[in-house]
Amino acid sequence: MSGPALQQLQSHRSIHEAAYGEAEELTHIAKAFAEAGKEQAVLSTVRLLIEHWQTRTLCHATEEEEGFYKEVAMEYPEYADKIFFLTRDHNVMRQLVEEVEKLLVTQGSVHAMLDRFQMLLWLVERHSRDEEKWLLDVAPNDHAKRR
């Protein structure tokens, strides 16, 4: 069973916004280091970004899939297609982070790594809005108002 923070719009939105803001800031820092030619600083920031995505956003995604999404699916089977798309978003996020990890290990292009982080930011922004629109109530804990 998921905790109340995942089921209430404002608290869930706060989780999304905090994680997004941190990732966005770290991504801007990594870009600034890249533009300044500070490769070691970029790589250190990339490591922080990978850790951030894994421990904040992807951990949250797993909690949603194992709790919140299952609860919604049981109560509202007609939401299966929306849950499928949201879970697919999570899987794409995981794949992008894995790609950055591989690029880091193989000493791939810093620009390719930063591009993936930009994609992650774009995807998570849209994903969060869709999740809020599709699965979260306007009034907390009022499941009758799900769209």
C-alpha positions as CSV (number, residue, x, y, z in Angstrom):
1,M,0.0,0.0,0.0
2,S,1.3,3.4,-0.9
3,G,1.6,6.2,1.6
4,P,-0.7,9.2,1.7
5,A,1.9,11.5,0.1
6,L,1.6,9.5,-3.2
7,Q,-2.2,9.8,-3.2
8,Q,-2.6,13.5,-2.5
9,L,-2.0,16.0,-5.3
10,Q,-0.1,18.7,-3.4
11,S,2.2,16.4,-1.6
12,H,2.8,14.3,-4.7
13,R,3.4,17.4,-6.7
14,S,5.9,18.6,-4.1
15,I,7.9,15.4,-4.4
16,H,8.0,15.8,-8.2
17,E,9.0,19.5,-8.1
18,A,11.7,19.0,-5.5
19,A,13.4,16.2,-7.4
20,Y,13.0,18.0,-10.7
21,G,14.4,21.2,-9.3
22,E,17.5,19.4,-8.0
23,A,18.1,17.6,-11.2
24,E,17.6,20.8,-13.2
25,E,20.1,22.7,-11.1
26,L,22.7,19.9,-11.3
27,T,22.2,19.7,-15.1
28,H,22.8,23.4,-15.4
29,I,26.0,23.1,-13.3
30,A,27.3,20.3,-15.5
31,K,26.6,22.3,-18.6
32,A,28.4,25.3,-17.2
33,F,31.4,23.2,-16.4
34,A,31.3,21.7,-19.9
35,E,31.2,25.2,-21.4
36,A,34.1,26.2,-19.3
37,G,36.1,23.2,-20.4
38,K,36.3,21.7,-16.9
39,E,35.9,18.1,-17.8
40,Q,36.7,16.6,-14.4
41,A,34.1,18.8,-12.8
42,V,31.6,17.8,-15.5
43,L,32.2,14.1,-14.8
44,S,31.9,14.6,-11.1
45,T,28.6,16.4,-11.6
46,V,27.4,13.6,-14.0
47,R,28.1,11.1,-11.2
48,L,26.0,13.2,-8.8
49,L,23.3,13.4,-11.4
50,I,23.2,9.7,-11.9
51,E,23.0,9.2,-8.2
52,H,20.3,11.8,-8.0
53,W,18.1,10.2,-10.7
54,Q,18.6,6.8,-9.2
55,T,17.8,7.7,-5.6
56,R,15.2,10.4,-6.0
57,T,13.2,10.0,-9.2
58,L,13.7,6.4,-10.1
59,C,13.2,5.2,-6.5
60,H,10.0,7.3,-6.4
61,A,9.0,5.7,-9.7
62,T,9.4,2.2,-8.2
63,E,7.3,3.2,-5.2
64,E,4.6,4.4,-7.5
65,E,4.6,1.2,-9.6
66,E,4.7,-1.1,-6.6
67,G,2.0,0.7,-4.6
68,F,0.1,3.7,-6.0
69,Y,-0.3,2.5,-9.6
70,K,-1.4,-1.0,-8.4
71,E,-3.9,0.5,-6.1
72,V,-5.4,2.8,-8.8
73,A,-5.5,-0.2,-11.2
74,M,-7.4,-2.3,-8.7
75,E,-9.9,0.4,-8.0
76,Y,-10.1,1.7,-11.6
77,P,-9.3,-1.0,-14.1
78,E,-10.2,1.5,-16.9
79,Y,-7.0,3.3,-16.1
80,A,-4.8,0.5,-17.3
81,D,-3.8,2.3,-20.5
82,K,-2.8,5.4,-18.5
83,I,-0.8,3.3,-16.0
84,F,0.9,1.6,-18.9
85,F,2.0,4.9,-20.4
86,L,3.2,6.2,-17.1
87,T,5.2,3.0,-16.4
88,R,6.6,3.2,-19.9
89,D,7.9,6.7,-19.0
90,H,9.6,5.3,-15.9
91,N,11.3,2.6,-18.1
92,V,12.5,5.2,-20.6
93,M,13.9,7.2,-17.6
94,R,15.7,4.1,-16.4
95,Q,17.1,3.5,-19.9
96,L,18.4,7.0,-20.2
97,V,20.2,6.9,-16.8
98,E,21.7,3.5,-17.8
99,E,22.9,5.1,-21.1
100,V,24.6,7.8,-19.2
101,E,26.3,5.3,-16.9
102,K,27.6,3.4,-19.9
103,L,28.8,6.6,-21.5
104,L,30.6,7.5,-18.3
105,V,32.3,4.1,-18.0
106,T,33.3,4.1,-21.7
107,Q,34.5,7.7,-21.5
108,G,31.8,8.7,-24.0
109,S,30.9,12.2,-25.1
110,V,30.1,14.6,-22.3
111,H,27.7,16.3,-24.7
112,A,25.8,13.0,-25.2
113,M,25.5,12.6,-21.4
114,L,24.2,16.1,-21.0
115,D,21.7,15.5,-23.9
116,R,20.3,12.5,-22.0
117,F,19.9,14.6,-18.8
118,Q,18.0,17.2,-20.9
119,M,15.8,14.4,-22.2
120,L,15.2,13.2,-18.7
121,L,14.2,16.7,-17.6
122,W,11.8,17.0,-20.5
123,L,10.3,13.6,-20.0
124,V,9.9,13.8,-16.2
125,E,8.2,17.2,-16.6
126,R,5.6,15.8,-19.0
127,H,5.2,12.6,-17.0
128,S,4.6,14.4,-13.8
129,R,1.8,16.6,-15.3
130,D,0.2,13.5,-17.0
131,E,0.3,11.6,-13.7
132,E,-1.2,14.4,-11.8
133,K,-3.9,15.0,-14.4
134,W,-4.7,11.3,-14.9
135,L,-4.3,9.7,-11.4
136,L,-4.4,12.3,-8.7
137,D,-7.5,13.9,-7.4
138,V,-8.2,17.6,-7.3
139,A,-9.4,17.1,-3.8
140,P,-7.1,14.8,-1.7
141,N,-8.4,11.3,-1.0
142,D,-11.6,11.9,-3.0
143,H,-11.3,8.9,-5.4
144,A,-14.6,9.6,-6.9
145,K,-13.1,12.6,-8.8
146,R,-10.5,10.7,-10.7
147,R,-10.6,11.5,-14.4
